[in-house]
């Protein structure tokens, strides 16, 4: 039934479009004919929109209901996911600090060894023991993990934070058209001429049509 109704709507729209393309406006009588036709189009569009809304509303309500029933489960999993990710990232940061510290100690030991060699002396027992210390230091903190349940990869992602809007280059700034329209509406409501640096406000004649 819905497919049949849609077919009728489409065929009717095609017929109206064919008639509309033939309309010419070269006189006041033609103007009346055109306005009358635009009124019929406005009424038809309103009727189609009302029918479309009526057909879509139950589907939207059903989708909303389904999404709502699944939300507690997805929210719970998202909470646990975030908790575990936080613990993993905390361990990763601590591991990076540990590796960096071990590398620093190894570098200091190597520097001390070279200094003793350069001086032509011999290391004391304490120095020899310290120089013999070679901690097991990986080249880099772990980057990839593979398990039976899943795989993960640690990677650095660039992000940004605006700390001083005045210093941001102009080519990074966007025009807030919504704010400009709101300003324009306020100005016209208070019957004042809208003015703003860098913006030209002008009036354009438009035709408003409503169905009968």
C-alpha positions in Angstrom: 0.0 0.0 0.0 2.8 2.4 0.8 4.6 1.6 -2.4 1.4 2.3 -4.4 0.9 5.6 -2.5 4.4 6.6 -3.2 4.0 5.8 -6.9 0.9 8.0 -7.0 2.8 10.9 -5.3 5.7 10.7 -7.7 3.5 10.5 -10.8 1.5 13.5 -9.6 4.7 15.5 -8.9 6.0 14.6 -12.4 2.7 15.8 -13.9 2.7 19.1 -12.0 6.4 19.6 -13.0 5.5 19.2 -16.6 2.7 21.7 -16.4 4.9 24.1 -14.4 7.7 24.1 -17.0 5.2 25.3 -19.6 4.2 28.4 -17.6 5.5 31.7 -18.8 5.2 35.1 -17.0 4.9 37.9 -19.5 1.9 39.8 -18.2 -0.1 40.4 -15.1 -2.5 37.6 -16.1 0.5 35.3 -16.5 1.6 36.4 -13.0 -1.7 35.5 -11.5 -1.6 32.1 -13.2 2.0 31.5 -11.9 1.1 32.6 -8.4 -1.9 30.3 -8.4 0.3 27.4 -9.6 2.9 28.2 -6.9 0.1 28.1 -4.4 -0.9 24.6 -5.6 2.7 23.5 -5.4 3.0 24.9 -1.8 -0.2 23.0 -0.8 1.1 19.8 -2.4 4.4 20.0 -0.7 2.7 20.6 2.6 0.5 17.5 2.1 3.4 15.4 1.1 5.5 16.5 4.1 2.6 15.7 6.4 2.2 12.3 4.9 5.9 11.6 5.0 6.1 12.6 8.7 3.1 10.5 9.5 4.8 7.4 7.9 8.2 8.1 9.4 7.2 8.9 12.9 6.4 5.3 14.0 9.7 4.2 12.5 11.6 6.9 14.3 9.8 6.1 17.6 10.7 2.4 17.1 14.4 3.3 16.4 14.5 5.5 19.5 13.0 2.8 21.6 15.5 0.2 20.3 18.4 2.6 20.8 17.2 3.3 24.4 17.0 -0.4 25.3 20.5 -1.1 24.1 22.0 2.0 25.7 22.5 0.7 29.2 24.6 -2.2 27.9 26.7 0.0 25.6 27.2 2.6 28.3 28.4 -0.1 30.8 30.8 -1.5 28.3 32.1 2.0 27.4 32.6 2.7 31.1 34.7 -0.4 31.6 36.5 0.2 28.4 37.5 3.7 29.5 38.6 2.4 32.9 40.9 -0.3 31.5 42.3 2.0 28.8 43.2 4.5 31.6 45.1 1.8 33.5 46.9 0.6 30.4 47.9 4.2 29.5 49.0 4.8 33.1 51.2 1.7 32.9 52.6 2.8 29.5 53.6 6.2 30.9 55.3 4.5 33.9 57.1 2.1 31.6 58.3 4.9 29.4 59.7 6.7 32.5 61.4 3.5 33.7 63.1 2.9 30.4 64.2 6.5 30.1 65.7 6.3 33.6 67.5 3.1 32.9 68.9 4.5 29.7 70.1 7.5 31.6 71.9 5.3 34.1 73.5 3.3 31.4 74.7 6.4 29.7 76.2 7.7 32.9 78.0 4.4 33.5 79.4 4.4 29.9 80.5 8.0 30.4 82.3 7.1 33.6 84.0 4.1 31.9 85.3 6.3 29.1 86.5 8.9 31.6 88.5 6.3 33.5 90.0 4.9 30.2 90.9 8.5 29.1 92.6 9.2 32.4 94.6 6.0 32.1 93.6 4.8 35.5 92.0 1.7 36.9 88.5 1.5 38.3 87.9 0.7 41.9 85.9 -2.3 42.9 82.9 -0.1 43.5 83.3 1.6 40.1 83.9 -1.8 38.4 80.7 -3.1 39.9 78.8 0.0 38.8 80.2 -0.1 35.3 79.4 -3.8 35.0 75.7 -3.0 35.6 73.8 -3.3 32.4 70.1 -3.2 32.9 67.8 -5.0 30.5 66.6 -1.9 28.6 64.5 -2.3 25.5 65.2 0.1 22.6 61.7 1.6 22.9 58.6 1.3 25.1 56.3 -1.4 23.8 54.3 -0.3 20.8 52.3 -3.4 19.7 50.5 -6.1 21.7 48.9 -9.3 20.2 46.7 -11.6 22.3 44.2 -14.3 21.6 41.4 -11.9 22.4 42.6 -8.9 20.5 45.5 -6.7 19.3 46.5 -3.2 20.2 48.9 -0.6 19.0 50.3 2.4 20.9 50.6 5.5 18.8 51.0 9.2 19.3 48.3 11.4 17.9 48.6 15.1 17.4 45.9 17.2 19.0 45.5 21.0 19.7 44.3 23.4 22.2 43.6 27.1 21.6 45.3 29.1 24.3 45.1 32.6 22.9 42.4 33.3 20.2 43.9 36.7 19.4 47.1 35.0 18.1 45.4 32.4 16.0 46.0 33.1 12.2 43.0 34.3 10.3 43.0 31.3 7.9 42.2 29.0 10.9 39.1 31.1 11.9 35.6 30.2 10.6 32.8 32.6 10.1 29.9 31.8 12.4 27.0 32.2 10.0 24.5 31.2 12.6 25.6 34.1 14.9 25.5 36.5 12.0 21.9 35.5 11.1 20.9 35.9 14.7 22.5 39.4 14.8 20.6 40.2 11.5 17.3 39.0 13.0 17.8 41.1 16.1 18.7 44.2 14.1 15.6 43.9 11.9 13.4 43.1 14.8 14.6 46.3 16.6 14.3 48.2 13.3 18.0 49.1 13.2 20.3 48.9 10.2 22.7 45.9 10.7 26.3 46.8 10.6 29.5 44.9 11.3 33.1 45.3 10.2 34.0 43.1 7.2 30.3 42.2 6.4 28.0 43.8 3.9 24.4 43.6 4.8 21.9 44.0 1.9 18.3 43.3 1.1 17.2 41.0 -1.6 13.6 40.7 -2.8 12.1 37.3 -2.4 8.7 35.8 -3.2 6.8 34.1 -0.4 4.0 31.8 -1.4 1.5 29.8 0.7 -1.1 27.3 -0.4 -4.8 28.1 -0.4 
